[in-house]
Amino acid sequence: MPKTKTISGAKKRFVLTGSGKIKRKQAFKRHILTKKTTKQKRRLTGFSLVAKTDERNVKLMLCMK
């Protein structure tokens, strides 16, 4: 059986925490920022965690299972 390859788009987008959770960047912070409020842009800064329902798919893309 050949080794499975990590999806390169996934390894650029997701980071594994020490406790095994997966961090991701917030969406909607790339362009068309003039119509968004400062509060909204500030909330979108930083990382958030991948939802429980998507964790299995992300781990498969990162070849962790």
Secondary structure, 3 states (H helix, E strand, C coil): CCCCCCCHHHHHHEEECCCCCEEEECCCCCCCCCCCCHHHHHHCCCEEECCHHHHHHHHHHCCCC
